[in-house]
Every structure is written in structure tokens, then in C-alpha cells.
Amino acid sequence: MPVIIIDLNNEILGINTYDVYVSNCVEPPEWQLVADDYTYEQFPVFLLDSAYGITGDCYNYLISGDTGCICTGTGYLATPTPTPTVTTSSVTPSGFFAQP
């Protein structure tokens, strides 16, 4: 299952707590609260997409500070592709061998 990670690059001075919301990529967004009164130190927020009904390959997020500052954006889910692995094995002969 894809995991959504919402993070802040920088602490914004004057903001004590943040609320984080997610929505499917629909207009208008149908915001769901996923983190309430988080401090900067509590970021990043990790979410399972299925826990909040996120479908498709994109989601919207909104981070609202307690001073009214709001930032929004769109994120994209990527399902990891399996990495092929190579397993080597060696065979050591054992037993009796006839000598010519």
C-alpha cells in the first residue's frame, strides 16, 4: 500500500500548531482532517492512502497554521516496482572420483 508523507521544509515563525488535511484530486476538494494541532517537530505526517479513501494516483493536501497561514499542494502516489534479485549458488563436488 502506498504511504503518503506530508512534510514541512521550514518552520514558519509565529505559527505554534498546524492542522493537516487530505483529499482525493477532485474539485472542490473534500478535505479530511488527518493531523490536529501538530507542532513543527511532529512532522512529517505519515498516512496510508487507504485509511483516508485516497484513490487514484494523486491527492491534495492542505496545511493550515494557527495564524491563518495556509499552504496547499498536490502529491502523487507511486507504487514501487519490484527490483529483480539474482541469487547465485555454487556446487562443490564431493564423493570419490576415479583417476585415469
Buried (B, 14 or more C-beta within 10 A) or exposed (E): EBEBEBEBEEEBEEBEBBBBBBBBBEEEBEBBEBBEEBEBEEBEBEBEBEEBEBEEEEBBBBBBBEEEEEEEEEBEBEEEEEEEEEEEEEEEEEEEEEEE
